[in-house]
Amino acid sequence: MANSLGYSVFLSTFEKQKSYLQGVGKNHPLVFVSLHIAEEFSDTYTKDMHAMCAWLNEEGFRIVADVSTKSLELFQVSSVREIAKLLDVYALRLDYGFDHAEMLALAKEMPIVLNASTIRVDEVEDLVREGKEILAMHNYYPRCETGLDEEYFLKITQSLQSAGIHVIAFIPGDVLKRGPIFEGLPTLEHHRHISPYAAFMELTLKYHVDQVFVGDPGISAYEIQRIQSYCDTGVIDIPATLKHAEHFYDKEVTCRIDSPSWIIRVEEARLLKKADEHIAPNNTTTREIGAITMDNDAYLRYAGEVQIVRSALPADNRVNVIGHVSPKDLSILKLIKGGMKIRFVREDM
């Protein structure tokens, strides 16, 4: 199964984040904390940061602290080791200001996280060889149109993974977005306006990243539940509205192994149909991407067949449209391959 979801915690929104973070740390997920966000600096910054990290550790989270040479000034220490000890962090993400010798020395002592956008694999081979655990974290991008494109992201990610470096990327949240722009904090630009769950699934199944973090301060319980359900079971939830077949909600079914690219065929659907059940033609409209359909009696022995449309198809008077996948989750459909387990769940309203 996939790894559990990681989170980002900000000092300025920490009190608001506590409500959904409580209880989430039982599986010891990673949490990303930046120690050099200028707008968070205050006279009580180090005291407040220490209190926040203490709470996160008590809840079971493992802290990845983003540090720079500015962090040394703030905490009035001479090395990042002292910060790591003071805040009891699991790993350090080394931002600007550290030379290679410093990184190598630290890597021998604790997990370190490098900036995936700036490192060159040939320059960190000794870190991978001699370090305890080396990870690479992509940036998140607050401004619209500045997130990474697919080609560049894949090139960097695959290069790092081929060198034995685990890769981390960010998805946007759906509540309590990070200011001052409030447009989400994704790594990939095309994830900015889809659901966190859909972005997570794409990073996991299409791009094969090793760990996914929520970039924004907030993510809804509904989205966490969808992601955690997949991590625990490997079953892909499909948020949808079913108008005429509510009995299909929450049933685990299978994508037929011979499903073509334009539809997902639900393997068990006709088996669930009662022998004497009649399905009259109803709502036989154009089948848009995301349409959920059921063949009616006019399709004879195919009556009861359920499909999910991945490429638009014309109307057919033998095919009823019985529902639709949530618009923000449509990208999930292209990820589903033959033999995978899926489950329709109610769309979050």
Secondary structure as GFF3:
##gff-version 3
##sequence-region A 1 349
A	DSSP	beta_strand	7	8	.	.	.	ID=ss1
A	DSSP	three_ten_helix	11	13	.	.	.	ID=ss2
A	DSSP	alpha_helix	14	21	.	.	.	ID=ss3
A	DSSP	three_ten_helix	24	27	.	.	.	ID=ss4
A	DSSP	beta_strand	30	34	.	.	.	ID=ss5
A	DSSP	three_ten_helix	38	40	.	.	.	ID=ss6
A	DSSP	alpha_helix	45	59	.	.	.	ID=ss7
A	DSSP	beta_strand	62	67	.	.	.	ID=ss8
A	DSSP	alpha_helix	69	75	.	.	.	ID=ss9
A	DSSP	alpha_helix	80	87	.	.	.	ID=ss10
A	DSSP	beta_strand	91	94	.	.	.	ID=ss11
A	DSSP	alpha_helix	100	107	.	.	.	ID=ss12
A	DSSP	beta_strand	112	115	.	.	.	ID=ss13
A	DSSP	three_ten_helix	121	123	.	.	.	ID=ss14
A	DSSP	alpha_helix	125	130	.	.	.	ID=ss15
A	DSSP	beta_strand	134	137	.	.	.	ID=ss16
A	DSSP	alpha_helix	150	162	.	.	.	ID=ss17
A	DSSP	beta_strand	166	171	.	.	.	ID=ss18
A	DSSP	three_ten_helix	189	191	.	.	.	ID=ss19
A	DSSP	alpha_helix	196	205	.	.	.	ID=ss20
A	DSSP	beta_strand	211	214	.	.	.	ID=ss21
A	DSSP	alpha_helix	221	233	.	.	.	ID=ss22
A	DSSP	beta_strand	236	242	.	.	.	ID=ss23
A	DSSP	three_ten_helix	246	248	.	.	.	ID=ss24
A	DSSP	beta_strand	252	254	.	.	.	ID=ss25
A	DSSP	beta_strand	263	265	.	.	.	ID=ss26
A	DSSP	alpha_helix	269	272	.	.	.	ID=ss27
A	DSSP	beta_strand	291	295	.	.	.	ID=ss28
A	DSSP	three_ten_helix	297	302	.	.	.	ID=ss29
A	DSSP	beta_strand	306	309	.	.	.	ID=ss30
A	DSSP	beta_strand	319	325	.	.	.	ID=ss31
A	DSSP	three_ten_helix	327	335	.	.	.	ID=ss32
A	DSSP	beta_strand	341	346	.	.	.	ID=ss33
###
